[in-house]
Amino acid sequence: MRLKDKVIIVTGGTSGIGKAIAERVVAEGARVLVHGIERHDGEKLVAQLGAHASLHLDDLIDPASPKRIAAAAVAAFGRIDAVVNNAAIVARSNLESTEPAFFDRMMAVNLRAPLFLIQAAFPQLKANRGCVLNIGSINAHSGQANLLDYSLSKGAMQTLSRNLANAHATDHVRVNHLNVGWVLTAREYAHQVEHGMPLDWPEKVPAQYAPSGRLMMPEEIAAAAVYWLGDESRPVSGAVVDMEQFSLIGRNPNKSSSQ
């Protein structure tokens, strides 16, 4: 068991990538504080995971929520060894459509909450030589034209990870970061159908986006997360890993192997 007896907070842990991470870390011997906003999904997951999991429902829009989440983990399990900042709003916007209220909400959930959850958990992380794993997006590099605010938030989150890694290396608190590509979660499937894609769209994703012939799955992100949350990755800090199917630098998606 690669995470035996560690206590890990996973935000946005009731569905998608967060759920997969929560399930995997428990399988690896950890105890998990599952954060989310959907009671039904959260209670179902925690019942599945048993005594190794505890549920905390909280809206990250509330500036006080990070302190409550950290306190809930300590109350449930007595310590904090790692924080996984996974929760995020993914919503479309561009230069024409964005507005201050939309921008502020995006930044509150995708950037402010991760920062202040790390702050709230930091005394525990420092005492336990713990770590942070921020779940970002390849949109951090420049982003899609219709994901302006989201891309900005993920670019800032990447800087947050590198900044804290540099600032707190001598505190023995590691901060690493995954920039995740297109992942087939239940929410992503429904989102694409809502926007006009056919029910079998995952089977027809163009090679430009999925050269392997399929999208990545949440369980594959969770498998990678275990390495960064465990002692195997010590003492590495400040790593930004692009979890995508193609190289972002020098990529030529239209060139076949026969050309």
C-alpha positions as semicolon CSV with decimal commas, in nm:
position;residue;x (nm);y (nm);z (nm)
1;M;0,000;0,000;0,000
2;R;0,172;0,312;-0,127
3;L;-0,023;0,564;0,083
4;K;-0,069;0,367;0,406
5;D;-0,211;0,576;0,693
6;K;-0,188;0,909;0,509
7;V;-0,479;1,151;0,545
8;I;-0,565;1,320;0,218
9;I;-0,815;1,596;0,138
10;V;-0,968;1,573;-0,211
11;T;-1,180;1,867;-0,323
12;G;-1,445;1,803;-0,584
13;G;-1,420;1,443;-0,471
14;T;-1,776;1,328;-0,525
15;S;-1,754;1,282;-0,902
16;G;-1,519;1,262;-1,199
17;I;-1,145;1,283;-1,146
18;G;-1,184;1,368;-0,778
19;K;-1,395;1,060;-0,714
20;A;-1,143;0,840;-0,896
21;I;-0,861;0,986;-0,685
22;A;-1,056;0,934;-0,362
23;E;-1,124;0,571;-0,453
24;R;-0,764;0,505;-0,553
25;V;-0,598;0,660;-0,249
26;V;-0,820;0,457;-0,016
27;A;-0,725;0,143;-0,212
28;E;-0,362;0,242;-0,147
29;G;-0,416;0,261;0,230
30;A;-0,500;0,628;0,283
31;R;-0,790;0,791;0,462
32;V;-0,970;1,059;0,266
33;L;-1,174;1,368;0,342
34;V;-1,406;1,387;0,043
35;H;-1,516;1,743;-0,026
36;G;-1,803;1,824;-0,258
37;I;-2,137;2,000;-0,294
38;E;-2,360;1,710;-0,401
39;R;-2,490;1,530;-0,091
40;H;-2,633;1,226;-0,267
41;D;-2,316;1,153;-0,464
42;G;-2,096;1,220;-0,163
43;E;-2,288;0,998;0,075
44;K;-2,292;0,717;-0,180
45;L;-1,916;0,737;-0,229
46;V;-1,834;0,754;0,141
47;A;-2,062;0,459;0,211
48;Q;-1,871;0,266;-0,055
49;L;-1,532;0,361;0,091
50;G;-1,633;0,288;0,450
51;A;-1,443;0,396;0,761
52;H;-1,150;0,525;0,555
53;A;-1,356;0,816;0,419
54;S;-1,544;1,114;0,559
55;L;-1,766;1,359;0,370
56;H;-1,760;1,736;0,399
57;L;-2,006;1,941;0,196
58;D;-1,907;2,304;0,136
59;D;-1,932;2,568;-0,135
60;L;-1,589;2,697;-0,235
61;I;-1,747;3,029;-0,328
62;D;-1,752;3,100;0,047
63;P;-1,413;3,245;0,150
64;A;-1,442;3,067;0,486
65;S;-1,482;2,722;0,330
66;P;-1,110;2,632;0,315
67;K;-1,071;2,661;0,694
68;R;-1,380;2,446;0,745
69;I;-1,251;2,179;0,506
70;A;-0,912;2,158;0,680
71;A;-1,078;2,148;1,021
72;A;-1,311;1,870;0,906
73;A;-1,015;1,655;0,802
74;V;-0,843;1,699;1,137
75;A;-1,168;1,632;1,322
76;A;-1,228;1,314;1,124
77;F;-0,877;1,169;1,116
78;G;-0,652;1,372;1,346
79;R;-0,408;1,501;1,085
80;I;-0,353;1,611;0,724
81;D;-0,078;1,466;0,506
82;A;-0,184;1,586;0,162
83;V;-0,423;1,817;-0,019
84;V;-0,555;1,749;-0,368
85;N;-0,702;2,066;-0,516
86;N;-0,925;1,914;-0,782
87;A;-1,254;2,107;-0,765
88;A;-1,310;2,353;-1,049
89;I;-1,574;2,532;-1,249
90;V;-1,548;2,462;-1,621
91;A;-1,763;2,708;-1,813
92;R;-1,740;2,870;-2,154
93;S;-1,654;3,235;-2,206
94;N;-1,466;3,459;-2,445
95;L;-1,365;3,822;-2,464
96;E;-1,710;3,926;-2,578
97;S;-1,917;3,726;-2,329
98;T;-1,715;3,742;-2,008
99;E;-1,822;3,977;-1,730
100;P;-1,691;4,065;-1,382
101;A;-1,931;3,843;-1,186
102;F;-1,850;3,541;-1,405
103;F;-1,476;3,608;-1,379
104;D;-1,491;3,651;-1,001
105;R;-1,681;3,325;-0,951
106;M;-1,436;3,134;-1,169
107;M;-1,137;3,271;-0,982
108;A;-1,298;3,215;-0,642
109;V;-1,343;2,843;-0,698
110;N;-1,052;2,762;-0,929
111;L;-0,780;2,974;-0,767
112;R;-0,873;3,144;-0,440
113;A;-1,009;2,829;-0,276
114;P;-0,702;2,614;-0,357
115;L;-0,468;2,885;-0,228
116;F;-0,647;2,928;0,101
117;L;-0,703;2,556;0,154
118;I;-0,327;2,512;0,130
119;Q;-0,289;2,797;0,379
120;A;-0,541;2,643;0,619
121;A;-0,378;2,299;0,596
122;F;-0,019;2,425;0,599
123;P;0,058;2,382;0,972
124;Q;-0,041;2,016;0,940
125;L;0,143;1,973;0,611
126;K;0,460;2,122;0,758
127;A;0,441;1,914;1,075
128;N;0,387;1,595;0,876
129;R;0,620;1,675;0,583
130;G;0,319;1,652;0,358
131;C;0,240;1,755;0,005
132;V;-0,003;1,929;-0,227
133;L;-0,117;1,807;-0,566
134;N;-0,294;2,065;-0,777
135;I;-0,507;1,934;-1,062
136;G;-0,474;2,185;-1,342
137;S;-0,537;2,181;-1,715
138;I;-0,338;2,200;-2,035
139;N;-0,544;2,515;-2,094
140;A;-0,297;2,679;-1,855
141;H;-0,056;2,716;-2,147
142;S;-0,284;2,940;-2,353
143;G;-0,627;2,781;-2,352
144;Q;-0,919;2,759;-2,590
145;A;-1,081;3,070;-2,730
146;N;-1,414;2,971;-2,573
147;L;-1,262;2,897;-2,231
148;L;-1,106;3,235;-2,158
149;D;-1,176;3,272;-1,785
150;Y;-1,119;2,903;-1,715
151;S;-0,784;2,914;-1,895
152;L;-0,679;3,222;-1,699
153;S;-0,763;3,049;-1,372
154;K;-0,562;2,742;-1,464
155;G;-0,264;2,948;-1,577
156;A;-0,266;3,121;-1,240
157;M;-0,297;2,787;-1,061
158;Q;0,014;2,661;-1,238
159;T;0,203;2,967;-1,115
160;L;0,064;2,906;-0,766
161;S;0,208;2,555;-0,767
162;R;0,553;2,665;-0,877
163;N;0,560;2,965;-0,645
164;L;0,469;2,764;-0,335
165;A;0,707;2,485;-0,429
166;N;0,994;2,734;-0,438
167;A;0,884;2,925;-0,130
168;H;0,834;2,622;0,094
169;A;1,092;2,367;-0,015
170;T;1,283;2,411;0,310
171;D;0,959;2,355;0,502
172;H;0,957;2,005;0,349
173;V;0,611;2,065;0,199
174;R;0,611;1,953;-0,163
175;V;0,378;2,110;-0,422
176;N;0,334;1,941;-0,758
177;H;0,090;1,997;-1,042
178;L;-0,086;1,795;-1,313
179;N;-0,201;1,974;-1,627
180;V;-0,469;1,735;-1,743
181;G;-0,595;1,704;-2,099
182;W;-0,935;1,586;-2,220
183;V;-1,078;1,329;-1,978
184;L;-1,396;1,129;-2,024
185;T;-1,588;1,191;-1,704
186;A;-1,963;1,144;-1,669
187;R;-2,001;1,520;-1,651
188;E;-1,795;1,574;-1,967
189;Y;-2,002;1,315;-2,151
190;A;-2,327;1,488;-2,052
191;H;-2,182;1,833;-2,127
192;Q;-2,095;1,737;-2,484
193;V;-2,436;1,580;-2,544
194;E;-2,602;1,897;-2,415
195;H;-2,404;2,093;-2,673
196;G;-2,524;1,880;-2,962
197;M;-2,285;1,587;-2,979
198;P;-2,433;1,241;-3,055
199;L;-2,471;0,986;-2,776
200;D;-2,178;0,785;-2,910
201;W;-1,944;1,084;-2,944
202;P;-1,664;0,931;-2,730
203;E;-1,625;0,663;-2,998
204;K;-1,573;0,925;-3,269
205;V;-1,323;1,168;-3,117
206;P;-1,090;1,294;-3,394
207;A;-0,728;1,177;-3,382
208;Q;-0,628;1,541;-3,339
209;Y;-0,763;1,520;-2,983
210;A;-0,715;1,150;-2,907
211;P;-0,435;1,000;-3,116
212;S;-0,454;0,682;-2,907
213;G;-0,808;0,628;-3,032
214;R;-0,983;0,720;-2,707
215;L;-0,996;0,985;-2,438
216;M;-0,819;0,949;-2,106
217;M;-1,018;0,811;-1,814
218;P;-1,042;0,950;-1,458
219;E;-0,884;0,632;-1,322
220;E;-0,570;0,701;-1,523
221;I;-0,531;1,044;-1,365
222;A;-0,588;0,886;-1,024
223;A;-0,314;0,631;-1,088
224;A;-0,068;0,914;-1,159
225;A;-0,184;1,105;-0,852
226;V;-0,078;0,820;-0,624
227;Y;0,286;0,867;-0,721
228;W;0,285;1,239;-0,646
229;L;0,098;1,194;-0,316
230;G;0,328;0,922;-0,193
231;D;0,682;0,912;-0,064
232;E;0,806;0,760;-0,390
233;S;0,813;1,107;-0,546
234;R;1,001;1,265;-0,257
235;P;1,189;1,505;-0,267
236;V;1,059;1,636;-0,601
237;S;0,863;1,959;-0,576
238;G;0,754;2,217;-0,831
239;A;0,695;1,961;-1,107
240;V;0,433;2,051;-1,368
241;V;0,332;1,741;-1,562
242;D;0,127;1,767;-1,881
243;M;-0,098;1,462;-1,876
244;E;-0,197;1,470;-2,239
245;Q;-0,181;1,228;-2,532
246;F;0,048;1,444;-2,745
247;S;0,341;1,675;-2,699
248;L;0,220;2,031;-2,662
249;I;0,553;2,167;-2,788
250;G;0,619;2,099;-3,154
251;R;0,288;1,924;-3,197
252;N;0,177;1,858;-3,554
253;P;-0,157;1,678;-3,513
254;N;-0,233;1,650;-3,884
255;K;0,087;1,471;-3,981
256;S;0,047;1,093;-4,012
257;S;0,324;0,843;-3,951
258;S;0,341;0,769;-4,325
259;Q;0,423;1,127;-4,422
